[in-house]
Amino acid sequence: HVIKHDWFKKPKIEQKKEDLIDRKLKINFNNKKEIYDLIYSIEEKRSNLVYGKSDKKVIESVLNSFLKLKEKLIELLSKEGVKIE
């Protein structure tokens, strides 16, 4: 499978369609909303980090979101028997 970063564009509140990522990947797992919210947070700031000038607060915010995401994914995978080193 291919997963594209733009699938994680945060859906609009008034959006009636299923989230793009849910349309592309039909999977369910524990803490899905929490994990997707962290990815949405990172994706929102991606272009600015890659192509623009980012201040220290933005960089720290993305780094914190990434570290939380990493922790959640390791926890989720370890419950499934996947060992991460």
N, C-alpha and C positions, 0 to 999 in steps of 0.2 A: 504494500500500500504506500501511496505517496500522501504526505500531509503537508499542506501549504500554510504558511504563516498567515496569509490573508483570510483564511477560514476562521481565524480567531478574532476577527473584528467584532467588537462588542455590539450586540444587537440593540436596536433602539427600543425604548420602553413601549412605544405604541406599535411596534412591529407585530404583525399578525402571523407571519410565517414562522415556522420552526427556525431556530438559530441555524446559521449556515453550517457550523461544525456538526450539529446534530443531523442535518440533511446529508452531509458527506460521510460521516462516520456513525453508523447505527450501532452504538455500543452503550452499555450501562456499567457503571462501577460505583463503588462507595465514594462519597465526597465529590461527586462529579461537578456539582455546581461550584463548590469551593475551589476545586482545581481549575475549572474553566475561568472563574473570576480572576484568579492569579495570572493565568495566561492572557486574558483580556487586558489586564493591567499592564503587563509587559508589552503586548502588541501595540497598545495605544501610544506608547512612548518610543517604539522601535525606530520609526523614521527619523525622529529628532536625534536619537542616539547615533544612528548610522550616518546621517547626512547633514545634521545641523550641529549647532553648539548647544551642549547640555551643561547646565550648572550642576553643582555638587549635589543639591537636593534631589534632582531628577535621577541622577546616577545612583544615589543611595536608595531611592525609592524602588528603582528597577532591580537593583541588586538584592534588596530585602525581599521583594516579591519572588525573585528567582530562587533564593535560598529557601523560602517557605515552600515553593513549588517542589523543589528538589526533595525536601524533607517529606512532604506529603506523598510524592511518588515512590520514594524508597519505602516508606511505611506501607503503602498500598501493595507494592510488589512483594515485599517480604511476607505479607499475609497470604500471598498467592504462592509462596514457596520459591520465589526468585531471589537469589543471593546477589547483593550488590556490594562490591568492594571499593 
